[in-house]
């Protein structure tokens, strides 16, 4: 289950990189984006990217069973459309994808505590799926606090952590941010399993950027 410390930190980039790495190792990998918000006329772009990375032909209704137009937290986006997130639809899609694929990557929306419905967040969904978490965090200033708070929330809920991946995004960070990032490296220790340096548009993530083992 790929989650993040915030929205826009690079969850889809990391999820796609993991999917491609698993394919290179000949895993039958499936992908899922249970809820995507900010969906426009082009469809659920994160889910489409995941399908392309994994090389699957599963329908988008399975991969992304819940879609909303407003770019907001799922509970907020659903309320905007006078709807509620259909957890049963998500569960049914997850069960079918798990049946079809030996390995399933699930990308959340936003961070681990983003609300899906009243009293039910991404953390509850990850717990229900009994899936280890990969946390994607940014490289810029503020990342230490965001990352450690996310890891604390995961630990308090007894969820399994597979590791943390730092995603730089498209731009290089400043020297002061780089020094700050070094402190995060030290704090994470062996929990840090990957780092994706700044990438130009359309560039592929280097094969060795994430320690798949």
C-alpha positions as CSV (number, residue, x, y, z in Angstrom):
1,X,0.0,0.0,0.0
2,X,1.7,3.2,-1.2
3,X,0.9,6.2,0.9
4,X,2.5,9.6,1.3
5,X,3.2,12.3,3.8
6,X,1.1,14.7,1.8
7,X,-0.6,15.0,-1.6
8,X,1.6,15.5,-4.6
9,X,4.7,13.9,-3.0
10,X,5.2,11.4,-5.8
11,X,3.2,8.3,-4.8
12,X,2.2,7.5,-8.4
13,X,5.8,7.9,-9.6
14,X,7.0,5.5,-6.8
15,X,4.1,3.0,-7.4
16,X,4.9,2.9,-11.1
17,X,8.6,2.4,-10.5
18,X,7.9,-0.5,-8.2
19,X,5.4,-2.0,-10.7
20,X,8.0,-1.8,-13.4
21,X,10.7,-3.3,-11.2
22,X,8.4,-6.2,-10.3
23,X,7.6,-6.8,-14.0
24,X,11.4,-7.0,-14.7
25,X,11.5,-9.8,-12.1
26,X,8.6,-11.5,-13.9
27,X,6.1,-11.0,-11.1
28,X,2.4,-11.0,-12.2
29,X,1.7,-7.6,-10.7
30,X,-1.6,-5.9,-10.4
31,X,-2.3,-2.3,-9.5
32,X,-5.2,-0.5,-7.8
33,X,-6.1,3.1,-7.1
34,X,-9.2,2.6,-4.9
35,X,-10.1,6.3,-4.9
36,X,-9.0,9.0,-7.2
37,X,-10.1,12.6,-6.9
38,X,-9.6,15.5,-9.3
39,X,-10.7,13.3,-12.2
40,X,-11.4,15.2,-15.3
41,X,-12.4,14.4,-18.9
42,X,-9.2,12.4,-19.5
43,X,-10.2,10.0,-16.7
44,X,-8.3,8.8,-13.6
45,X,-4.8,9.7,-14.7
46,X,-3.0,8.1,-11.7
47,X,-4.9,4.8,-12.3
48,X,-4.1,4.9,-16.0
49,X,-0.4,5.5,-15.3
50,X,-0.4,2.5,-12.9
51,X,-2.0,0.3,-15.5
52,X,0.6,1.3,-18.1
53,X,3.5,0.7,-15.7
54,X,2.2,-2.8,-14.6
55,X,1.2,-3.7,-18.2
56,X,-2.2,-4.9,-17.1
57,X,-5.5,-4.9,-19.1
58,X,-7.8,-4.9,-16.0
59,X,-10.7,-2.5,-16.5
60,X,-10.5,1.0,-15.0
61,X,-13.6,0.2,-13.0
62,X,-11.7,-2.5,-11.2
63,X,-8.4,-0.5,-10.8
64,X,-10.2,2.7,-9.8
65,X,-13.7,1.9,-8.6
66,X,-14.3,5.3,-6.9
67,X,-13.7,8.5,-8.8
68,X,-14.6,12.1,-8.0
69,X,-14.1,15.4,-9.8
70,X,-13.2,17.7,-6.9
71,X,-9.4,17.6,-6.1
72,X,-9.9,17.2,-2.4
73,X,-9.9,14.5,0.3
74,X,-12.2,11.6,-0.7
75,X,-14.8,12.3,1.9
76,X,-14.9,16.0,0.9
77,X,-14.9,15.2,-2.9
78,X,-17.8,12.7,-2.4
79,X,-19.8,15.1,-0.3
80,X,-19.4,17.7,-3.0
81,X,-21.2,15.3,-5.4
82,X,-23.8,14.4,-2.8
83,X,-22.3,10.9,-2.6
84,X,-20.4,8.8,-0.1
85,X,-17.4,6.6,-0.9
86,X,-18.7,3.1,-1.7
87,X,-16.4,0.9,0.4
88,X,-18.2,-2.3,-0.7
89,X,-17.3,-1.4,-4.3
90,X,-13.7,-1.0,-3.3
91,X,-13.7,-4.3,-1.4
92,X,-15.1,-6.2,-4.3
93,X,-12.6,-4.7,-6.8
94,X,-9.7,-5.5,-4.4
95,X,-10.9,-9.1,-4.0
96,X,-11.0,-9.6,-7.8
97,X,-7.7,-8.0,-8.4
98,X,-6.0,-10.0,-5.7
99,X,-7.5,-13.1,-7.3
100,X,-6.1,-12.2,-10.7
101,X,-2.6,-11.1,-9.6
102,X,0.2,-12.7,-7.5
103,X,1.3,-9.2,-6.3
104,X,-0.9,-6.2,-5.8
105,X,0.2,-2.6,-5.5
106,X,-2.4,-0.2,-4.0
107,X,-1.9,3.5,-4.2
108,X,-3.8,5.6,-1.6
109,X,-5.0,9.2,-2.0
110,X,-3.1,11.8,-0.1
111,X,-1.7,10.8,3.3
112,X,-2.3,8.0,5.7
113,X,-5.0,9.8,7.7
114,X,-6.9,11.3,4.8
115,X,-10.6,10.7,5.5
116,X,-12.5,8.4,3.2
117,X,-15.8,8.3,5.2
118,X,-16.7,9.4,8.7
119,X,-14.5,7.5,11.1
120,X,-12.6,5.7,8.2
121,X,-9.3,6.9,6.8
122,X,-6.6,5.5,4.5
123,X,-5.1,3.9,7.6
124,X,-8.3,1.8,8.1
125,X,-8.3,0.8,4.4
126,X,-4.6,-0.3,4.6
127,X,-5.4,-2.3,7.8
128,X,-8.5,-3.9,6.2
129,X,-6.4,-5.0,3.3
130,X,-3.6,-6.2,5.7
131,X,-1.0,-4.7,3.4
132,X,2.5,-3.4,4.3
133,X,3.0,0.3,3.7
134,X,5.5,2.2,1.6
135,X,5.7,5.8,2.7
136,X,6.6,8.4,0.0
137,X,8.0,11.6,1.3
138,X,9.3,14.8,-0.3
139,X,12.9,16.0,0.0
140,X,12.2,19.7,0.7
141,X,12.0,21.6,4.0
142,X,9.4,20.2,6.4
143,X,9.9,16.6,5.4
144,X,11.4,15.6,8.7
145,X,8.3,16.5,10.7
146,X,5.9,15.2,8.0
147,X,7.7,11.9,7.7
148,X,8.1,11.2,11.4
149,X,4.5,12.1,12.1
150,X,3.4,9.7,9.4
151,X,5.6,6.9,10.7
152,X,4.3,7.5,14.2
153,X,0.7,7.2,13.0
154,X,1.5,4.0,11.3
155,X,3.2,2.5,14.3
156,X,0.4,3.5,16.7
157,X,-2.1,1.7,14.5
158,X,0.0,-1.5,14.4
159,X,0.4,-1.3,10.6
160,X,3.4,-2.9,8.9
161,X,6.0,-0.6,7.3
162,X,7.8,-1.9,4.2
163,X,9.9,1.2,4.0
164,X,10.2,4.9,3.1
165,X,11.1,6.3,-0.3
166,X,12.2,10.0,-0.8
167,X,10.9,11.6,-4.0
168,X,12.6,14.8,-5.0
169,X,10.2,15.8,-7.7
170,X,11.3,17.7,-10.9
171,X,13.4,20.3,-9.2
172,X,16.7,20.3,-7.4
173,X,16.6,21.3,-3.7
174,X,18.7,24.0,-2.0
175,X,21.9,23.3,-0.1
176,X,20.1,24.0,3.2
177,X,17.3,21.5,2.2
178,X,20.0,19.0,1.3
179,X,21.5,19.4,4.8
180,X,18.0,18.9,6.3
181,X,17.5,15.8,4.2
182,X,20.7,14.3,5.5
183,X,19.3,14.5,9.0
184,X,16.2,12.6,7.8
185,X,18.4,9.9,6.3
186,X,20.1,9.5,9.6
187,X,16.8,9.3,11.5
188,X,15.3,6.8,9.1
189,X,18.2,4.4,9.0
190,X,17.3,1.1,7.5
191,X,13.7,2.2,7.0
192,X,14.9,4.3,4.0
193,X,14.6,1.9,1.0
194,X,14.8,4.4,-1.9
195,X,15.4,7.9,-3.1
196,X,14.4,9.3,-6.5
197,X,16.6,12.3,-7.4
198,X,15.1,15.1,-9.6
199,X,13.9,13.8,-12.9
200,X,13.1,15.7,-16.1
201,X,9.6,15.4,-17.5
202,X,8.9,11.9,-19.0
203,X,12.2,10.5,-17.6
204,X,12.2,7.0,-16.2
205,X,13.0,6.3,-12.6
206,X,16.5,4.6,-12.5
207,X,16.2,0.9,-11.8
208,X,18.4,1.1,-8.7
209,X,16.5,4.0,-7.1
210,X,14.4,1.7,-4.9
211,X,15.8,-1.3,-3.1
212,X,13.1,-3.8,-4.1
213,X,14.6,-6.6,-1.9
